[in-house]
Amino acid sequence: MTSEGVGPGTVRPGGRTARVRSAVLRAAGDALAEHGLAGLDLADVARRAEVGRTTVYRRWGTPANLVADLLTDMAEQSLPRTETGTLLGDLRANARLVRRTLADPRQGALFRAMIAAATCDEQAAAALHRFYDVRVTEWEPCARQAVERGELPEGTDTREVVRAVSAPLYYRLLTTDEPLDEATADRAAEAAAAAARAGVFRSR
């Protein structure tokens, strides 16, 4: 991406600028987790981060820009995928990672707030789409390797297999007050693996 295509707050130089960005994004995440998008105030974020308000307003400008940059940072910091040598083992590792994130009190609240932001702001929505594209791309090889090993049929949409793992976990997070436990994560992985083996995700 060229410098012309970089949004406010997304330039990542080193030194003091990087430290300011890190402090502001950490403070923004705390504020989102505590109060949701409606409570995200740039002046409050500046106070939490112990930086000047002018700096925050100049670099990010709006809460939506701040949410977008936070999502960019989270995508960069995400853990790499686990390779177990089997489709079910890999998908279970993915599901358990997603579950740990969503079940964490801070992270779960943060994701609820960012999904809410994406429903009403195009920039936040684009950042959320990029975040999940990065995560699906990271884990897609586990399904592609399963095709190569003969565990899955040729023509399987390997990205859809990965999406099918996390979808039930996000659904439970957003629509129920039921706990996100490890058994739920394992069941999501097993369902996605079974569907993939049955050819549900073969490209039509």
C-alpha positions in Angstrom: 0.0 0.0 0.0 1.3 3.4 -0.9 1.5 6.3 1.6 -1.5 7.8 -0.2 -3.6 4.8 0.6 -2.8 4.8 4.4 -5.5 6.1 6.6 -5.1 8.3 9.7 -3.0 6.7 12.4 -1.9 3.8 10.3 1.6 4.9 9.5 3.9 2.8 11.6 7.3 4.5 12.0 9.6 3.6 14.9 10.7 5.5 17.9 8.5 7.9 19.9 5.7 7.8 17.2 5.4 4.0 17.5 5.3 4.3 21.3 2.5 6.9 21.1 0.6 4.7 18.7 1.0 1.7 21.0 -0.2 3.6 24.1 -3.2 5.2 22.2 -4.3 1.9 20.8 -4.0 0.1 24.1 -6.1 2.9 25.7 -8.6 2.8 22.9 -9.0 -1.0 23.4 -9.6 -0.4 27.1 -12.2 2.2 26.5 -14.0 0.1 23.9 -14.0 -2.9 26.2 -15.4 -0.8 29.1 -17.9 1.4 27.3 -18.4 0.2 23.8 -18.3 2.3 20.6 -20.7 4.9 22.0 -18.3 5.6 24.9 -15.2 5.9 22.8 -14.1 9.5 23.2 -10.8 10.7 21.7 -10.1 13.1 24.7 -10.6 10.2 27.1 -8.3 8.0 25.1 -5.6 10.7 25.1 -6.0 11.0 28.9 -5.7 7.2 29.4 -2.7 7.0 27.1 -1.1 10.1 28.7 -0.5 11.9 25.4 -1.7 15.2 24.2 -5.2 15.5 22.9 -3.9 17.4 19.8 -1.8 14.4 18.9 -4.8 12.0 19.0 -7.1 14.3 17.1 -4.4 15.0 14.5 -3.4 11.4 13.9 -6.8 9.7 14.1 -9.4 12.4 13.9 -12.5 10.2 14.6 -13.4 7.2 16.8 -13.9 5.2 13.6 -10.4 5.9 12.4 -9.1 4.8 15.8 -11.2 1.5 15.7 -9.8 0.9 12.2 -6.2 1.3 13.3 -6.8 -0.9 16.4 -8.1 -3.7 14.1 -5.0 -3.3 11.9 -2.8 -3.6 14.9 -4.6 -6.6 16.2 -4.3 -8.4 12.9 -0.5 -7.7 13.0 -0.2 -9.1 16.5 -2.3 -12.2 16.0 -0.7 -15.6 16.9 0.4 -17.8 14.0 -1.5 -21.0 13.3 -0.8 -24.4 14.8 0.2 -27.4 12.6 -0.8 -30.8 14.1 -0.7 -32.9 10.9 -4.4 -33.6 10.8 -7.4 -31.5 9.7 -9.3 -32.0 12.9 -6.3 -31.2 15.0 -5.6 -28.0 13.1 -9.2 -26.9 13.2 -9.5 -27.7 16.9 -6.4 -25.6 17.5 -8.0 -22.7 15.6 -11.3 -23.1 17.4 -9.6 -23.1 20.8 -7.6 -20.0 20.0 -10.8 -18.1 18.9 -12.6 -19.3 22.0 -9.8 -18.1 24.3 -10.0 -14.7 22.7 -13.7 -14.3 22.7 -14.1 -15.8 26.2 -11.6 -13.3 27.7 -13.6 -10.5 29.4 -11.6 -7.7 27.8 -11.2 -9.2 24.4 -14.8 -10.5 24.1 -16.1 -7.0 25.0 -13.7 -5.5 22.6 -14.8 -7.6 19.7 -18.5 -6.9 20.4 -17.7 -3.2 20.3 -15.7 -3.4 17.0 -18.4 -5.5 15.3 -20.9 -2.9 16.4 -18.7 -0.2 15.0 -18.5 -2.1 11.7 -22.3 -2.1 11.3 -22.4 1.7 11.2 -19.1 2.9 9.8 -17.7 2.0 6.4 -14.0 2.4 7.5 -14.5 0.3 10.6 -16.2 -2.3 8.4 -13.4 -2.4 5.9 -10.9 -2.7 8.8 -12.8 -5.6 10.3 -13.0 -7.3 6.9 -9.2 -6.9 6.6 -8.7 -8.3 10.1 -10.7 -11.5 9.3 -9.1 -11.8 5.9 -5.7 -11.9 7.6 -6.8 -14.5 10.1 -8.5 -16.7 7.5 -5.4 -16.5 5.2 -3.2 -17.5 8.2 -5.2 -20.7 8.8 -6.4 -21.6 5.3 -3.3 -23.8 4.6 -4.5 -26.3 7.2 -7.5 -27.1 5.0 -5.4 -26.9 1.8 -2.9 -29.4 3.2 -5.8 -31.7 4.2 -6.9 -31.6 0.5 -3.3 -32.5 -0.5 -3.3 -35.4 2.0 -6.6 -36.7 0.7 -8.5 -35.9 3.9 -10.8 -33.5 2.0 -12.2 -33.8 -1.6 -10.7 -31.9 -4.4 -12.3 -28.6 -5.1 -12.9 -27.8 -1.4 -13.2 -24.1 -0.7 -10.5 -24.1 2.0 -11.3 -20.6 3.2 -14.9 -21.5 3.8 -13.7 -24.4 6.0 -11.8 -22.0 8.2 -14.7 -19.6 8.4 -17.0 -22.4 9.4 -15.0 -23.1 12.5 -15.3 -19.7 14.1 -18.8 -18.8 12.9 -20.6 -20.7 15.7 -18.4 -19.2 18.3 -19.1 -15.6 17.2 -22.8 -16.5 17.0 -22.8 -17.7 20.6 -20.8 -14.6 21.7 -23.2 -12.2 20.0 -26.6 -13.8 20.5 -26.6 -15.7 23.8 -25.3 -15.5 27.3 -24.1 -19.1 27.2 -20.5 -19.8 28.1 -17.9 -20.2 25.5 -16.1 -23.3 26.8 -13.6 -25.6 25.2 -16.2 -28.2 24.5 -18.1 -25.7 22.4 -14.9 -24.9 20.5 -14.1 -28.6 19.9 -17.7 -29.2 18.7 -17.4 -26.3 16.2 -14.1 -27.8 14.8 -15.6 -31.3 14.6 -18.7 -30.0 12.8 -16.6 -28.0 10.3 -14.3 -31.0 9.6 -17.3 -33.4 9.2 -19.0 -31.0 6.8 -15.8 -30.5 4.8 -15.2 -34.3 4.5 -18.7 -34.7 3.3 -18.1 -32.2 0.5 -20.3 -29.4 1.8 -17.6 -26.8 1.0 -16.8 -28.0 -2.5 -16.9 -25.2 -5.0 -20.1 -25.3 -7.0 
